[in-house]
């Protein structure tokens, strides 16, 4: 299986529209949620936005406070299987207060955020390990 160079991984991450964040739930099982994200250096940033939710205090935040080790999966599916790829990241997550640069990066990547920037918690995920695969 072909793996990717760091430059290729970063290029794909910058273009990928969605990732899946896995946190550890209170029962020890993984909990997955799709996220919007931005890559700055070797850190993934995501924020809690204003889309309709029951609360801004989401389970992913509770999970991160209890167990900061997380995984992220970003992938591309295509019926042309020569276009398939995935990138899996392992990291240490934290909920941060300082957020101007990550919010700006999210607003640049996602046009709806440019119109209505996220106002909830910001999650910083410092990447500790990468793995990847590409069909070509």
N, C-alpha and C positions, 0 to 999 in steps of 0.2 A: 504494500500500500504506500503510495507516495505521500510524503509529509511536505510541509510548506516551510519556506524561509520566514523569518520574523517579518521582513518587509512585506511579503505577500499576505501574511496574517493580518498585519496592521491595515493594509489596504482594504482587505475584505471587511474587517471590523468597522472601518470608517464608513463603508458603503452599506453595510447590512442594516435593514430597518428595524429588526426586532431580535431580541435575545430571550432566553428562558433562564430565569434565576431559580436555583434550587437552594432552599434553606432547610434546616433541620427543625421539624415540628416538635411540640412538647412530648409526643409519643415516640420520638426517635425516628420517625419516618420522614422521607423527603417531601417537601412541599414545593411545587413548581408554579411559577407565575411568569407570563410574558412581560417584558419590560422594554421601554425605550432607553437608550443608553448612549453615552459618549465615551470615547477612549482618549485620555490625556496622558501621555507618556505611558507608563505601565500600570495605569489605574483606570478602572471602569467606574463611571458615575451614572447614577440614575436618581430620579426624584419622584416624590409623590405629587401627582398633578391634581387638577380640579375635575377630572372626569368623574361622573357620578359614582359615589361609594357610600356605604353606610357610615363610615368614619374615616378620618385621616390617620387613625392609629391602627394601621394594618397589621395583620399577623406576621408578614415578613419582617416588620420592625421588631415585634416581640421576639421572633425567632433569632434575629441577628443579635439582639441584646443578650439573649441567653447563650447562643452558640454562634460566634462570628465566622466560623468556617463555612464557606459557600462554594457552589459551583455554578458556572454559567455555560450554556450551550448556545452557539450561534451556528446556523446551518443554512444551506440552500438545497432545495429539492427542485429538480427539473425532469421532465420526461426524457430529455436527452441526458442520459446518465453520465456522459462525459463531462457534464457541468456540475456534478455533485461535489459538495465539500462540507466539512464541519470543523469547528474550532471549539475546544472545550477548555475552559479556564478554571483554575482553582484559586481561591483567594480568601483574604481576611477582610470582612466587611465591618464598617462602623457607620454610625449615624453622626453627621457632622453639622456644625453651625455655619462655618465659613463656606460660602457657596457661590460667590459671584462668577468665578471662572467656569465651573461646571455648568451652571445654569445658562451662561452665555453659549457654551459649546452645545448644549442640548437645544437651545433656541435656534442656533445656526443649522443644526442637523434636521430638526423637525419643524416645518413651517407653522403648524398649529401652536407650537410653543412660542414661536416668535410673536404671535398675536396675543397669547395668554400664558406667560411663563409660569412654570410650576411654583407653587407657594408652600408646598408641604415639606416634609423632611427630605434631606438629601443623603443618599447612601454612597459611600466611598468604598470601593472594593480594590484593595491592593493585590495585584496578581502575583501569586506565588509559584504557579506552574501553568504551563501551556501544553496542550496536545492538539494535533490537527491531522486532517486527512483531506486529500483532494483526488478526484478521479483522474485529473489530468495535470 
